[in-house]
């Protein structure tokens, strides 16, 4: 790669980063429930994008690619915390009272969102955090728009049932 | 956050609640220091990867000296003086001898996509099949080696150790004292290439030379490593040969040797109490309420948890385990059932751990969906296969997911792929997904 193209390449990544970083931090905070973790995972996602920028910069939607990486990292983080908790509990018995007290203070909406399948959680996040269209969500999740509508419908239905709400989302498009 | 809808039924529209929640999240994300984050990303180095590493003699001496200064010695104290005089008793420490070792692989746990483990752990493999299980035990088929193991001469041990913020240490030497073998930890690799600080422990796989080991011994992680005694020690019996020793078809030159089982032999009829269905594995069923006191939650504020707490997959006859929802309530409910390392559980068609992909396809036909693992940075839609290649089948709103492996030292090959773990769940959660709703 020539010096000129390398410099151009770097500048375009920097601009891409400035355009997308804040949104992806928000998305990761939504998916993990924690802003600090969200920032860490967003940085890690952009680190991957940076290493592959020569290829990613040629994509039609590099932002969708970056979001896909971030969503998967958030899913990994969930698995990591699960194993960590199990491991710690082998050393320290669980404080059941503490858990129930903490749970009692939680917004029930967050509790239910956290329990959704990762793709439903991601679809909901992309819709409400970033106002993404069905087609745009499909590009991020690398699935069909019909699948996105299914994810959204099922998420709305499940959350509404659990929280005693209504939903405007009618019928399963499949 | 609630609002009434036009029908006045109360509870509000979920869409309104989600909009409000999203606004809250966006507000907390204000003030993100984008420039500082950009600078950090541009400074990042590629992660280091351990390479096969044989410790030189001089370095071994240096590490040993450092270890002697930092860590207590284990070993056996022998009271030599049995007299009744007032002379102080003389104790003799069993001399130690070095065990020839070779670091085969070491990975940041995050790179294994196996989750971050805060505990120490030791494991072993005495044959190829056990080596394959060793990798999958850490969340995915670990590419432990490209060259394969010579189990006639070596055994493989896995060490998982928690880390601090310094450059990661790894096992650089193993010493035998009596029937205990203990590793020494020191810098591994080239520190000048920079360190990635993280809080994830690392797993190291090391070959130990059989001729330097006693027939039966205990592998012991040094006491500074955290974890219970049970986690830090492992009794290894080299005289116990695997009953299902795996024959590597790439090594044998005997053309009369059967190296690949015929398809029907990897299907076994289920036994009572060990059936796998779209609703259950053994006695553990979807929707079942489990005892709260044995649930370990993903986090104190998490809806999801695991039952039973602690990992049971390393037992000789490991039972199925569950991912539970409503983990912080008085009625945790099974959301998914998992099975690992136990081929005695079978579906009505005979499918279980060890069943080949070929047989899966024969049993399920067009209903079977296979998705190759894309790795953690190349996800795919539909069936979620982030960590491992999976094959799954749906039945209404239920699904069975079979995680597949071709072995740690072989590239993915559908012809040799077999089932190494099984999940029963709602169809929404098929594949790798660990939602617990």
Interface residues (C-beta under 8 A of the other chain):
Chain A: X10 X14 X17 X18 X21 X22 X25 X26 X29 X30 X33 X35 X38 X39 X42 X43 X46 X47 X48 X50 X51 X68 X69 X71 X72 X73 X75 X76 X78 X79 X80 X81 X82 X83 X84 X85 X86 X87 X88 X89 X90 X91 X94 X96 X98 X99 X100 X102 X103 X106 X107 X109 X110 X111 X112 X113 X114 X115 X116 X117 X118 X119 X120 X121 X124 X125 X128 X129 X138 X141 X142 X143 X144 X147 X154 X156 X158 X159 X160 X162 X163 X164 X165 X166 X167 X168 X169
Chain B: X1 X5 X7 X9 X10 X11 X12 X13 X14 X15 X17 X18 X19 X21 X22 X25 X26 X28 X29 X32 X34 X37 X38 X40 X41 X42 X44 X46 X109 X110 X113 X114 X115 X116 X117 X118 X119 X139 X200 X226 X227 X228 X231 X292 X293 X295 X296 X297 X298 X299 X300 X301 X302 X303 X304 X305 X306 X309 X310 X311 X325 X328 X329 X376 X377 X378 X379 X380 X381 X382 X384 X386 X428 X429 X432 X433 X434 X435 X436 X437
